Amino acid sequence: MEITMYHYLFIGLLLFLIGLLGSVLVKNVIKVLISIEIMLLGVNINFITFAAFCDNIRFDGYIISLFYVGIGAVELAVALYLFYLMYQKKESDNIEKFSDL
């Protein structure tokens, strides 16, 4: 069986949906951040798939994927700092206790 573009796109979609479900259903802040990173990973897989299968001349998908990794790192650093400040105030990692934002 040959692995085609649709297999990679399905893996990217599956990771995105797992991250979406995790970010909606879970009440722990750290798990929500991990779920958002899983969503970014699914989008990155789709960018690299389209770059590998459809873009033979330019490397737009790879470059956008590198920017996405950088944006994900910055987003995680800012979110962890906000979580640290929120945890100092409420001493809990449950999202429901932070409704006063």
N, C-alpha and C positions, 0 to 999 in steps of 0.2 A: 504494500500500500504506500502510495506516494503522499508525502506531506505537502499540502498546498497552502496558499495564502489564507484560505478560509479556516483552516485549523488554527493558525496563529491568531486570526481575528476572533475566533470563538474563545480562545484562551484569554485574550484581552478583555472581551466582553464578560466572561465568567469572573475574572478578577475584579472588574469594575462593579459588577452586581454584588459580589461578596463584600466588597468595601462599602457599597451603598447600604446594604442590609446591616452591616456592622455599625455604621455610623448612625443609623436611624434607631436600631433596636437596643443598643447597649447604653448603659447609664454611667459608665466609668469614663472619665475624661481621657485617660491614657489609651484605653481601647478605642475610643473614637478617633484619636490622633493616628493610631496605627491603621484603622480602617480607611482614613483619608489617604494615607500613604499607599495603601493597597489599591485604592482607586487611581491614584497617580501612576502606579506601576502598570495597571491595565491600559491606561491611555498611552503610556510610553511604549508598550508592546505594540499597540496599533500604529503609532508613528513609525516605529522601526520596521514593521511589516510592510507598510506602504512604501517606505523608502527603499527597502530591499527588493520588492517585487515590481514596483511601478516607476521608480525614479532612477534610471540608469546613468543619467548625465550629471545631475546635481545631487548634493547631499542634504537637501532641505529637511528631510525627516530626521536624520541623525543630529543635525544642528538644533532643531526644535526639541528633540529629545534631551540633549545636553542642557538646554535652557530649562526644560521642565525639571530635570534633576536638581539644578541649582535653585529653582523656585521652591521645590519641595523641601530642600534643606533649610532655606530661609524661613519658610512657613512653619516648619517643625521647631526651629529654634525660638521663633517669636511665640508660638503656641505653648511651648514648654515653659517659657518665662512667664507668660500670663497665667498658666496653671500654677506655677510656683507662688505667684502673688495671691491668687485666689485660695490656694491651699493654706497659706499663712493666715488669711482672714477667717475662713470658715473651718479649717482643719478637717476637710472631707474631700473625697474625690468623686462624689456623686453629683451629676449634672443638675439634678432637681433642686439642690440646695443653692445653686447659683442663679436663681430666677430673677434676682434684683439687678441684673446687668441691663 
